[in-house]
């Protein structure tokens, strides 16, 4: 859960539309099918990224182990 704190300056400058009817305000939250689909895609892409990072880490470890095995084999000959 992300917590956001708005100070009085933000409220006075940005949310004046809601307080006294003056000023303009950007939407704080946008709902809709497109946004829900985009949010789901972001979650999926983050999961894929995390999986690829784990695979990379395993591949790097496997390469190091193979290099050590080759060095050990060469030294024993």
C-alpha positions as CSV (number, residue, x, y, z in Angstrom):
1,X,0.0,0.0,0.0
2,X,1.4,3.4,-1.0
3,X,0.7,6.3,1.4
4,X,0.7,9.8,-0.1
5,X,0.7,13.0,2.0
6,X,-0.4,16.3,0.6
7,X,0.7,19.4,2.4
8,X,-1.4,22.6,2.6
9,X,0.4,24.2,-0.3
10,X,-0.5,21.3,-2.6
11,X,-4.1,21.5,-1.5
12,X,-4.3,25.2,-1.9
13,X,-2.7,25.2,-5.4
14,X,-3.9,22.0,-6.9
15,X,-7.2,21.2,-5.2
16,X,-8.7,24.7,-5.2
17,X,-11.2,23.5,-7.7
18,X,-12.7,21.2,-5.1
19,X,-12.4,23.7,-2.2
20,X,-13.8,26.9,-3.6
21,X,-14.5,26.2,-7.2
22,X,-11.5,28.1,-8.5
23,X,-8.4,26.8,-10.2
24,X,-7.9,23.5,-12.1
25,X,-6.9,20.1,-10.9
26,X,-5.3,17.1,-12.6
27,X,-7.1,13.8,-11.9
28,X,-5.7,12.1,-8.9
29,X,-7.0,8.7,-9.9
30,X,-8.1,7.5,-13.3
31,X,-10.4,4.5,-13.6
32,X,-11.3,2.7,-16.7
33,X,-10.8,-0.5,-18.7
34,X,-7.7,0.8,-20.4
35,X,-6.1,1.8,-17.1
36,X,-7.0,-1.5,-15.5
37,X,-5.5,-3.4,-18.4
38,X,-2.3,-1.3,-18.3
39,X,-2.0,-1.9,-14.6
40,X,-2.3,-5.7,-15.1
41,X,0.3,-5.5,-17.9
42,X,2.7,-3.6,-15.6
43,X,2.3,-6.3,-12.9
44,X,3.0,-9.0,-15.5
45,X,6.0,-7.2,-16.9
46,X,7.5,-6.8,-13.4
47,X,7.0,-10.5,-12.7
48,X,8.8,-11.3,-16.0
49,X,11.6,-8.9,-15.2
50,X,12.1,-10.5,-11.8
51,X,12.1,-14.0,-13.4
52,X,14.7,-12.9,-16.0
53,X,16.9,-11.4,-13.3
54,X,16.8,-14.7,-11.3
55,X,17.6,-16.7,-14.5
56,X,20.5,-14.3,-15.2
57,X,21.9,-14.8,-11.7
58,X,21.7,-18.6,-12.1
59,X,23.4,-18.4,-15.5
60,X,26.2,-16.3,-14.1
61,X,26.7,-18.7,-11.2
62,X,26.7,-21.7,-13.7
63,X,29.3,-20.0,-15.9
64,X,31.5,-19.3,-12.8
65,X,31.1,-22.9,-11.7
66,X,32.0,-24.2,-15.2
67,X,35.0,-21.9,-15.4
68,X,36.2,-23.3,-12.0
69,X,35.6,-26.8,-13.2
70,X,37.7,-26.2,-16.3
71,X,40.5,-24.6,-14.3
72,X,40.5,-27.5,-11.9
73,X,40.5,-30.1,-14.7
74,X,43.4,-28.3,-16.4
75,X,45.4,-28.1,-13.2
76,X,44.9,-31.8,-12.6
77,X,46.3,-32.8,-16.0
